[in-house]
Structures are given as C-alpha cells and as structure tokens.
Amino acid sequence: PKPIYNTDWRQRPSIPPRRGKHYDNLKVGPPVTAYVYPPTIFGRLLRVIWGENPFWEISQSSIDINDYLPICLHPSPLPTITDHIKHKTLCARPIIWIVRRSQVQAHPRYRSADKKRLIDELPMDQKYNFTLIGDGRLAFAKIPHTKLKYPYRLLSKHIALAKHSSDVRFAGEMKKTNNGETLLINNNSGTYRPDDKMVPSAVSYFQRLFPHLLVRGIPRD
C-alpha cells in the first residue's frame, strides 16, 4: 500500500508574529531535555586543531512524532558498488562506535533546556546534519567545511547521529538564518533519503518543537 503522510492543513501550525530575534514570546513549546556530548582527550586535541564540533541531543515526550512522521526509514540501497563498500566499511556499526568513543564520551552532559538560548548559540548560516528518532530525540551536529576533518565528518553522518537506530523518522540538514528568526530544513540525506512529501510534516514537527521560530522547508542541494 502507498504510504500516507500526515501533511493536511490541520497539522500546519500557526506561525508566530516576527518581532525580532529576542522578543519575549511565552509560547516556547513543549519542555525538552538537552544534552551535549563532552569530548574525550582525543576529541579535545581535535578541538584545539580544528575548533569545536559539539554533538547535541534534544529529547521530549510531549509531541507524538507518529502524528507527523509515522514511517520508519531504513538505509537506502546505494547506487554504486563503491558506495556500497564505503558504507559497509567506514559506516559499519563497529567503526561508528569506535569513532564516537574516540571523540566524545559515552554519556552526555545535561545542559539548560532553554531552547531560545540553545538556538541563539548556533552560528548563523552554519549547516547541521540532524536526525529525528521515533522516541522523540533530535540529534544534530555541525557539518565540517572541509574533507580534511574526516573524524568530524564521520561523526556528523546521519547514521552516526542515529546510532544505527532502526526507528529513524526523518533525516536532513538544517541551518539558522534571517538574524536567527528562521530555521531552514531539508531532506538531504544520502543514507535515509526521506521522500519530498515528508518535508511538510517535518516542518510541522519542528514548528511545534520551536514555536518561537519560523520553520521553512527548502529543496535539497
């Protein structure tokens, strides 16, 4: 049967009035728990050389993601043998585990769940890879600008952000723009390849999560 995506008008949130980056908006959305994974000794060394690349997780249980993104995504078949071999080796579960444990500690550190401040801390126009998991987690990490930062690139891959979860609901890229008032998201994920029809549902979910922002879906690169 053809998948049904929940994208009708009843799920489209009302967009809050835009009154500047720091306006006092009481509607901050559902409570969340925010974590950042502190770096290991090796991760701190990379931070000295290449700069910070924090790995974030936001958890919430107030919004049922099944109302927006009920389809579980699995890694898509890769188009070429080279891509398939690369995925099976460099992105294999043991390799991802080794990279994560070498760069970030096993247990995340709780930090303030002030979503406005957390979003304000994200650099303007910096792209982040993100994944949405069925248990309500949003994991994201900065996409490095250069291929030389290979450990960072591997850690920011969608399959690494999801920790090889079998319950991925959406994956793509996001960035903050327009003086911090707008969050742009797309479905650019070579691993999970969400359908274009899922983008409006993902936008609606993000708008519920961050009602103080204007969330927009954009075409993948």
C-alpha positions as CSV (number, residue, x, y, z in Angstrom):
1,P,0.0,0.0,0.0
2,K,1.1,3.6,-0.7
3,P,2.4,5.3,2.4
4,I,0.2,8.1,3.8
5,Y,1.9,11.2,5.0
6,N,0.2,13.4,7.5
7,T,0.5,16.7,5.7
8,D,-3.0,18.1,5.7
9,W,-3.9,21.6,6.8
10,R,-4.9,20.5,10.3
11,Q,-1.3,19.8,11.2
12,R,0.1,23.1,9.9
13,P,0.9,25.3,12.9
14,S,0.2,28.9,13.2
15,I,3.4,30.9,12.6
16,P,4.2,33.3,15.4
17,P,4.5,37.0,14.5
18,R,8.1,38.0,13.8
19,R,9.1,40.7,16.2
20,G,12.9,40.3,16.2
21,K,15.3,37.8,17.5
22,H,15.0,38.4,21.2
23,Y,11.3,39.2,21.6
24,D,9.5,37.9,24.7
25,N,7.3,35.0,23.5
26,L,5.7,32.9,26.2
27,K,4.9,30.1,23.7
28,V,8.2,28.2,23.9
29,G,6.8,24.8,23.0
30,P,7.0,21.6,24.9
31,P,9.6,21.0,27.7
32,V,12.7,19.3,26.4
33,T,15.9,17.8,27.9
34,A,19.0,18.9,26.1
35,Y,22.3,17.1,26.2
36,V,25.8,17.7,24.7
37,Y,28.4,15.0,24.5
38,P,31.7,16.2,26.0
39,P,34.8,15.5,24.1
40,T,37.4,12.8,25.1
41,I,41.1,13.6,25.4
42,F,41.4,12.9,21.6
43,G,38.4,15.0,20.9
44,R,39.9,17.9,22.9
45,L,43.0,17.6,20.8
46,L,41.0,17.8,17.6
47,R,39.1,20.8,19.0
48,V,42.4,22.6,19.5
49,I,43.4,21.9,15.9
50,W,40.1,22.2,14.1
51,G,37.8,24.0,16.5
52,E,34.7,22.9,18.4
53,N,32.2,20.5,16.8
54,P,29.6,19.7,19.5
55,F,27.3,16.8,19.2
56,W,23.8,17.6,20.5
57,E,20.7,15.6,21.5
58,I,17.3,17.1,22.5
59,S,14.7,14.8,24.0
60,Q,11.0,15.4,24.5
61,S,7.9,13.3,25.2
62,S,5.1,15.8,24.8
63,I,4.8,15.6,21.0
64,D,4.0,12.2,19.4
65,I,6.1,12.0,16.3
66,N,3.8,9.4,14.9
67,D,1.3,12.2,14.3
68,Y,3.7,13.7,11.9
69,L,6.2,11.2,10.7
70,P,4.8,7.7,11.2
71,I,7.1,5.9,8.6
72,C,10.3,4.3,9.9
73,L,13.2,5.0,7.5
74,H,16.0,2.5,6.8
75,P,19.3,3.0,5.0
76,S,18.6,3.1,1.2
77,P,20.3,0.8,-1.3
78,L,23.4,2.6,-2.6
79,P,23.7,3.2,-6.4
80,T,27.3,2.0,-6.9
81,I,29.4,-0.8,-5.7
82,T,32.0,1.7,-4.4
83,D,29.4,3.5,-2.3
84,H,28.1,0.2,-1.0
85,I,31.6,-0.9,0.0
86,K,32.3,2.5,1.6
87,H,29.1,2.3,3.6
88,K,29.7,-1.3,4.7
89,T,33.2,-0.4,5.9
90,L,33.5,3.2,7.0
91,C,29.9,3.5,8.3
92,A,29.7,0.0,9.8
93,R,28.4,-0.2,13.4
94,P,31.9,-1.1,14.9
95,I,33.6,1.8,13.1
96,I,30.9,4.3,14.1
97,W,31.2,3.1,17.7
98,I,35.0,3.5,17.7
99,V,34.8,7.0,16.2
100,R,32.1,8.1,18.7
101,R,34.0,6.7,21.7
102,S,37.3,8.2,20.5
103,Q,35.8,11.7,20.0
104,V,33.0,12.0,22.6
105,Q,32.4,10.5,25.9
106,A,29.8,7.7,26.3
107,H,27.4,9.6,28.5
108,P,26.1,13.1,27.5
109,R,26.1,16.0,29.9
110,Y,22.8,17.7,30.8
111,R,22.6,21.3,30.0
112,S,20.0,24.1,30.3
113,A,16.9,23.3,28.3
114,D,16.3,26.9,27.3
115,K,15.5,26.4,23.7
116,K,15.7,30.0,22.8
117,R,19.2,30.3,24.1
118,L,20.3,27.0,22.6
119,I,19.1,28.2,19.1
120,D,20.8,31.5,19.7
121,E,24.1,29.7,20.2
122,L,24.0,28.1,16.8
123,P,26.2,30.1,14.3
124,M,24.3,31.9,11.5
125,D,24.1,30.0,8.2
126,Q,26.1,27.0,9.5
127,K,24.7,23.7,8.2
128,Y,23.9,20.9,10.6
129,N,23.0,17.3,9.9
130,F,20.1,16.1,12.0
131,T,18.0,13.0,12.6
132,L,14.6,12.6,14.2
133,I,14.2,9.3,16.2
134,G,10.9,7.7,17.0
135,D,11.4,8.1,20.8
136,G,11.3,11.9,20.4
137,R,15.0,12.6,20.1
138,L,16.5,15.2,17.8
139,A,20.3,14.7,17.3
140,F,22.4,17.1,15.3
141,A,26.0,18.0,14.6
142,K,27.8,20.6,12.6
143,I,28.8,19.7,9.0
144,P,32.5,20.4,8.6
145,H,33.5,22.7,5.7
146,T,36.5,20.6,4.6
147,K,37.0,16.9,4.0
148,L,40.3,17.1,6.0
149,K,38.2,16.9,9.1
150,Y,37.3,13.3,8.4
151,P,36.6,12.3,12.0
152,Y,34.2,15.2,12.3
153,R,32.5,14.3,9.0
154,L,32.0,10.7,10.1
155,L,30.6,11.7,13.5
156,S,28.1,14.1,11.8
157,K,26.8,11.5,9.4
158,H,23.1,10.7,9.8
159,I,23.7,7.0,10.6
160,A,26.1,8.1,13.4
161,L,23.8,10.7,14.8
162,A,21.1,8.0,14.9
163,K,23.5,5.4,16.5
164,H,22.3,2.9,13.9
165,S,18.8,3.2,15.2
166,S,16.1,1.2,13.5
167,D,13.5,3.9,14.3
168,V,14.7,6.9,12.3
169,R,11.7,9.0,11.1
170,F,13.5,11.8,9.3
171,A,17.0,13.0,8.4
172,G,18.3,16.0,6.7
173,E,20.1,19.3,7.1
174,M,19.1,22.5,9.0
175,K,20.5,26.0,9.4
176,K,19.6,29.2,11.2
177,T,19.2,32.3,9.1
178,N,17.4,35.7,8.9
179,N,19.0,37.0,12.1
180,G,18.1,33.9,14.0
181,E,14.4,34.1,13.3
182,T,14.2,31.4,10.7
183,L,15.2,27.7,10.7
184,L,15.5,26.1,7.3
185,I,15.4,22.3,7.0
186,N,15.6,19.9,4.1
187,N,15.7,16.2,3.5
188,N,19.2,15.9,2.2
189,S,20.3,12.5,3.5
190,G,22.1,10.1,1.2
191,T,21.6,7.3,3.8
192,Y,17.9,7.5,4.6
193,R,16.6,9.6,1.6
194,P,13.3,10.8,3.1
195,D,10.7,11.4,0.4
196,D,10.0,15.0,-0.6
197,K,6.4,14.5,0.6
198,M,7.6,14.1,4.1
199,V,9.2,17.6,4.3
200,P,5.9,19.5,5.2
201,S,5.3,17.0,8.1
202,A,8.9,17.5,9.3
203,V,8.4,21.3,9.1
204,S,5.2,21.0,11.2
205,Y,7.0,18.9,13.8
206,F,9.9,21.4,14.1
207,Q,7.4,24.2,14.3
208,R,5.7,22.5,17.3
209,L,9.1,22.0,18.9
210,F,10.4,25.5,18.3
211,P,7.3,27.8,18.1
212,H,9.3,30.9,18.6
213,L,11.0,30.4,15.1
214,L,9.7,30.4,11.6
215,V,10.5,27.0,10.2
216,R,10.6,26.5,6.5
217,G,11.4,23.6,4.2
218,I,13.8,24.1,1.4
219,P,14.9,21.9,-1.6
220,R,17.8,19.6,-1.0
221,D,21.1,20.6,-2.6
